[in-house]
Amino acid sequence: MKFSIVIPLYNKATYIGTAIDSVLAQSCTDFEIVVVDDGSTDGGDLLVAQLGVPQIRLIRQANAGVASARNRGIREARGQWVVFLDADDWQHPEFLAHLVRAQRACPEARTVATDYVCLADQPRLWPPHWRTPEGSPAIERITDLPARWMQGQSVCSSAVAAQRDLLEAMQPCFPPGESHGEDLDLWFRLAEKSPVALVRTPLVAYRVSVKGSLSGTQLAGQLPPFLTRLQARALSGSMSSAQRRSALWLVAQHKVTLARQAIAAGQRRQSLHWLLAARHAARGKRWWLSLAMTLLLPGVLVSRWQRWRIRRSNPLNPMTDAG
């Protein structure tokens, strides 16, 4: 079997049928679907059970969070490659076929992915169809994911696949109990082991702002645990020199963002603390601009400016804000 599609499910009865239908519509049919119900209370698991589709295996567990559900799916998977699909997202019918093409084009890559589109939640269940380029879209070979991440969106949970044996060796792949950045933690670790082959056309619809999502929001004023671990790996010497520089730069940029959040809240001392911690970014203008804000500007002006910058940047990836 080529693919195991792992779908963590928690109170997404409205969407789970659409997600499964998008998998069943794939032109590449060498797959199984592993739905891990994480203690749903809205009957979503019953809807899956009633489908009676041979390719689907339904696994039920007590509520333990998205990381636990995905890790369980990896343990239950039988395919050579594990694909992750959130229960409220949708795959283009050619998604798996393009993953196969990426594997053949970049055989050394143990992680493959495609671009994706973001859709705001709305009553209509099916996302709009989108055109894909004719012929064979370009395949980008990513060897430094932190550097690539600073350029813009690159890997999304529902648009990535990794070799099962590699994932099994890295268990627990997703940090138990975490729901912010727990997926990025894994993508960065995978990218440190082999290149990522990225098909440069959107073949997954990622639905945002869905009530009852398994993923949580970032805790304000704190460095997310996945970035703390990324920094620790960079300082441990386990990465190449290029990856180390990029990882530390990425972490430092997030600390600069925390410094701006602190000054916007009127916490100048805390802002200076984060800027000192972000010294790896001191060669960039963003660090110096943030220092000037901390020393000279009222917090209310910084807050307004920050909101304006976020609206202009990618709201799903605030670390791309270079201003």
Number of C-alpha atoms within 10 A of each C-alpha: 11 16 24 26 26 27 27 28 29 26 21 24 20 15 19 26 17 19 20 23 13 18 23 19 13 17 13 18 15 14 23 22 25 26 29 26 26 24 19 18 13 13 15 21 24 13 14 19 15 8 11 10 11 8 13 19 18 15 18 16 13 10 14 12 20 30 23 22 28 27 22 23 26 26 13 16 22 19 20 16 26 26 30 22 28 27 28 26 25 27 25 20 18 16 25 27 15 22 24 15 17 25 18 12 13 19 13 12 23 22 28 30 32 26 19 24 14 14 14 10 15 12 6 7 14 14 17 9 8 11 9 13 11 6 6 12 16 12 20 17 17 19 18 21 23 24 19 14 18 19 14 16 14 18 22 20 20 25 30 25 24 21 19 21 14 16 20 14 9 13 13 17 23 23 20 16 12 18 18 20 19 21 21 17 19 19 23 20 16 22 20 19 14 15 21 31 28 27 24 17 20 21 25 26 25 22 18 15 10 14 9 10 17 20 17 13 8 12 9 10 16 11 16 17 15 20 21 13 14 21 18 14 17 19 14 10 10 12 15 12 11 12 19 22 17 20 26 23 22 23 25 25 27 22 27 29 24 22 30 31 21 24 26 23 16 17 15 21 14 19 28 20 15 23 26 18 15 23 17 17 22 17 9 13 12 17 26 15 13 22 22 11 20 25 13 9 14 15 20 13 12 21 18 11 13 18 11 11 16 16 10 10 17 14 12 12 15 17 22 19 20 14 11
